[in-house]
């Protein structure tokens, strides 16, 4: 699976599942890039700088994306939490 194919697949999951869940907490997430099977995600809104952001990224977003798109090797937090 190419990075472009991975991007297309994960964007559908982000739109259908991840962002609706994050919206309930005043936040959201967007894919910034996919490179070599690694998906770079930027948290937005209430998720930026949140104490639970790391857990959301690894236990939520990464787990879901890897489960649904086995070509995803890792999800990397590209958010500026500062």
C-alpha positions in Angstrom: 0.0 0.0 0.0 1.5 3.4 -1.0 1.5 6.4 1.3 -1.1 8.0 -0.9 -3.4 5.0 -0.5 -2.8 5.0 3.3 -3.6 8.8 3.4 -6.9 8.2 1.6 -7.9 5.3 3.9 -7.0 7.1 7.1 -8.7 10.3 6.1 -12.0 8.4 5.7 -11.6 7.0 9.2 -10.7 10.3 10.7 -13.8 11.9 9.1 -16.2 9.1 10.1 -14.9 8.0 13.5 -12.1 10.0 15.0 -13.2 13.6 14.5 -16.8 13.0 15.6 -15.5 11.5 18.9 -13.0 14.4 19.4 -15.6 17.0 18.6 -17.5 16.0 21.8 -14.5 17.3 23.7 -14.2 20.5 21.6 -11.3 19.2 19.6 -10.4 17.5 16.3 -7.4 16.1 14.4 -6.1 16.3 10.9 -3.5 14.3 9.0 -0.6 16.5 8.1 1.3 13.9 6.1 2.0 10.2 5.6 5.6 9.1 5.0 6.9 5.6 4.8 3.8 4.2 6.5 4.0 6.7 9.4 0.9 9.0 9.8 1.5 12.4 11.2 -1.5 13.9 13.0 -2.1 17.4 14.4 -4.6 17.7 17.2 -6.7 20.8 17.1 -9.1 22.9 19.3 -9.5 21.6 22.8 -7.2 18.6 22.1 -4.2 20.9 21.6 -2.2 21.0 24.8 -4.7 18.7 26.6 -3.2 16.5 29.4 -4.8 13.4 27.7 -3.4 14.2 24.2 -0.7 11.5 24.3 -3.2 8.9 25.4 -5.7 10.0 22.8 -3.0 9.8 20.1 -1.5 6.4 21.0 -4.4 4.5 22.7 -7.2 6.0 20.5 -6.1 7.2 17.1 -3.1 5.0 16.5 -4.8 1.9 17.7 -7.9 2.5 15.5 -5.9 3.4 12.4 -3.6 0.4 12.7 -6.5 -1.9 13.3 -8.4 -0.6 10.2 -5.4 0.1 7.9 -2.7 -2.6 8.7 -0.2 -0.6 6.4 -0.1 2.1 9.1 3.2 1.5 11.0 2.9 4.4 13.5 1.0 7.5 14.3 3.1 10.5 15.2 1.9 13.6 17.1 2.7 16.6 14.9 0.9 19.0 17.2 2.5 22.1 18.7 1.3 21.7 22.2 3.1 24.8 23.4 
